């Protein structure tokens, strides 16, 4: 399997061929001919494929190695659910619970461990006005939760750039904000009292919206097959389904009974001129960068965020010296190990709007100012009787999240909007 470095070298070679095509056509003041257009399209597809392979390989290299813990017989402190979920005994009991046809078929030790990991406070389902205790879910083992979190980080983009905050309870979490950028100090004359100038303190509230994976069904034959890695199968399904909706809400959420997305919390830095309903210029990007205060421009979290189709258009842009804004970023070139736009890193998020009339298509700024809240652990509910006639079992995953951009008043993140016409 090629290494990340080898894949990046291949990407740089393809990019050089693409630049030669554009430069050759511009030198002769003409458009691409049919052959050149076909070559450009193929090269662009190759670049996108290499970008995906690089991202996949980097993800694999970052993922923690899966540990196969030996079974132990130590007595567990079942009062502490956090430590319980890290124990190999709980993981084994959880895997047994996934596979057996009925929970009562578990051995006594597994039943005891699963009961310790049961939670009814996390999920409330009302029937005839009363809470149903068995509506709670079982907290997934830490190993499975890490797989889900890795997949969430991989999916979408907002978790790559935002700061994730984990809390044990789902009570409203106040995140204090302060915008003191308009206030200054003063010079004092001798024996003169200092002037008062209060700081303005605000707060953004992070809630804990309950998300569901929707029901995932599996046959008894599938679950009982020892060759099936049920944990990984569930981790992928739960993460993809919940990852899709949470990333959408973190990007474009309204803040009304859902997270407040970065699209609504950020402010416009520049709008495209008339005729730029599906395009952007280098001048627009320069204006967008400088619409963000330099304190945020030099922050570690400062970067671009856009969808893949917008990146495709940006690859064609050059600066005033004829240099391409997009650079593949090879470690041995001095440019850096990551691809950049005008020297800044970028993140692909396909929940960002495609360039179209009045679309909010490009974000720039300190994206670490976007805060994502995760509450406690993931929960899983097993539905046995509902699909019994099909010899199937239903699984339902739950997790709680919220997101908000802090310091919106000082505008740490700005966006580019396409022209309406």
Order of alpha helices (4+ residues) and beta strands (2+ residues): alpha-alpha-alpha-alpha-alpha-beta-beta-beta-beta-alpha-alpha-beta-beta-beta-beta-alpha-alpha-alpha-beta-alpha-alpha-beta-alpha-beta-beta-beta-beta-beta-beta-beta
